[in-house]
Amino acid sequence: MLPGLRPGDWLLVRRGAVVRPGDVVVARLPGDEARLIVKRAAWREKDGGWWLESDNQCASGRRDSWDFGPLPPVLLVGRVVLRYWPPGRR
């Protein structure tokens, strides 16, 4: 099975969009807010935080809610609405 996202893919992200379980989202990594991560929203916690999971749990360097817990809503950037390739790449 091929990965849903590959290095170099470009993403169109809708900031402030409604997020539902199963959506791919962009978030700031807790503890290193300058770094953006792309994860799948698995479920919403009672406190409003999101449980984010990697599609590939075996990937080296994987960081998701299994490592940092539920993501505070303030660190959620937006929902991915489109993935596309940069010009010149197919």
DAFENRA-V552570 format. One record per residue. N is the residue number from 1. SS is DSSP state (H for helix, E for strand, - for the rest). D_CENTER is the distance of its C-alpha to the mean C-alpha in whole Angstrom. Layout:
N:SS:D_CENTER / N:SS:D_CENTER
//
This chain:
1:-:20 / 2:-:18 / 3:-:14 / 4:-:12 / 5:-:11 / 6:-:13 / 7:-:14 / 8:-:15 / 9:-:14 / 10:E:13 / 11:E:11 / 12:E:12 / 13:E:10 / 14:E:12 / 15:E:13 / 16:-:14 / 17:-:13 / 18:-:14 / 19:-:11 / 20:-:12 / 21:-:12 / 22:-:11 / 23:-:8 / 24:E:5 / 25:E:4 / 26:E:4 / 27:E:6 / 28:E:9 / 29:E:10 / 30:-:12 / 31:-:16 / 32:E:15 / 33:E:13 / 34:E:14 / 35:E:12 / 36:E:8 / 37:E:5 / 38:E:3 / 39:E:2 / 40:E:5 / 41:E:7 / 42:E:10 / 43:E:13 / 44:E:14 / 45:-:16 / 46:-:20 / 47:-:19 / 48:-:16 / 49:-:14 / 50:E:11 / 51:E:10 / 52:E:7 / 53:E:8 / 54:-:8 / 55:-:10 / 56:-:12 / 57:-:13 / 58:-:16 / 59:-:15 / 60:-:16 / 61:-:15 / 62:-:12 / 63:-:10 / 64:-:9 / 65:H:11 / 66:H:14 / 67:H:14 / 68:H:14 / 69:-:14 / 70:-:13 / 71:E:11 / 72:-:13 / 73:H:13 / 74:H:14 / 75:H:11 / 76:E:9 / 77:E:9 / 78:E:9 / 79:E:8 / 80:E:8 / 81:E:12 / 82:E:13 / 83:E:13 / 84:E:16 / 85:-:18 / 86:-:20 / 87:-:23 / 88:-:25 / 89:-:23 / 90:-:23
//
